Amino acid sequence: MGSTWAVDLANTGAVYPWQGYELIMVIVAVALWILWHIAQLREEKAEFAEDIRKYGSKESIKKALDEHPV
């Protein structure tokens, strides 16, 4: 038990891992966020196209939703 945390923090280095990589991690996080949105938009577009194929045109889907609100 030779070490202690009771030291002057001004003389201590970083106390968290990966210091200096914050900007890189933010860039990666923003890129992944954008990619997720692109994938989500593609999935929703495919699902909407499937609904139109299955149930008819946009107008008939809108009419059905207006007649039967959720």
C-alpha positions as CSV (number, residue, x, y, z in Angstrom):
1,M,0.0,0.0,0.0
2,G,2.6,2.5,-1.1
3,S,0.4,4.7,-3.3
4,T,-2.1,7.3,-2.4
5,W,-4.5,9.5,-4.3
6,A,-3.9,12.4,-1.9
7,V,-1.7,14.4,-4.3
8,D,-1.7,17.8,-5.9
9,L,-3.8,17.2,-9.1
10,A,-2.0,20.0,-10.9
11,N,1.1,17.7,-11.0
12,T,-0.9,14.6,-12.1
13,G,-1.4,13.7,-15.7
14,A,-4.7,12.8,-17.3
15,V,-6.8,10.5,-15.1
16,Y,-8.9,9.1,-17.9
17,P,-8.1,6.8,-20.8
18,W,-7.6,7.8,-24.4
19,Q,-6.8,11.4,-23.7
20,G,-6.0,13.3,-26.9
21,Y,-8.5,11.2,-28.9
22,E,-11.6,13.2,-28.1
23,L,-11.9,15.0,-31.5
24,I,-11.4,11.7,-33.4
25,M,-14.1,10.0,-31.3
26,V,-16.5,12.9,-31.9
27,I,-15.8,12.7,-35.7
28,V,-16.4,8.9,-35.6
29,A,-19.6,9.3,-33.6
30,V,-21.0,11.9,-36.0
31,A,-20.1,9.8,-39.0
32,L,-21.8,6.8,-37.5
33,W,-24.8,8.9,-36.6
34,I,-25.1,10.1,-40.2
35,L,-24.7,6.6,-41.5
36,W,-27.4,5.3,-39.2
37,H,-29.8,8.0,-40.5
38,I,-29.0,7.0,-44.1
39,A,-29.6,3.3,-43.3
40,Q,-32.8,4.2,-41.5
41,L,-34.1,6.3,-44.4
42,R,-33.4,3.5,-46.9
43,E,-35.2,1.0,-44.7
44,E,-38.2,3.3,-44.3
45,K,-38.3,3.9,-48.0
46,A,-38.3,0.2,-48.8
47,E,-41.0,-0.4,-46.2
48,F,-43.1,2.4,-47.7
49,A,-42.6,1.0,-51.2
50,E,-43.7,-2.5,-49.9
51,D,-46.8,-0.9,-48.3
52,I,-47.7,0.8,-51.5
53,R,-47.2,-2.5,-53.4
54,K,-49.3,-4.3,-50.9
55,Y,-52.1,-1.8,-50.3
56,G,-52.2,0.4,-53.3
57,S,-51.3,4.0,-54.0
58,K,-50.4,6.8,-51.6
59,E,-53.9,8.3,-51.9
60,S,-55.6,5.0,-50.9
61,I,-53.2,4.6,-47.9
62,K,-53.9,8.2,-46.9
63,K,-57.7,7.7,-47.3
64,A,-57.6,4.5,-45.2
65,L,-55.6,6.3,-42.5
66,D,-58.0,9.2,-42.5
67,E,-61.0,6.9,-42.2
68,H,-59.4,4.8,-39.4
69,P,-57.2,7.0,-37.2
70,V,-54.7,5.3,-35.0
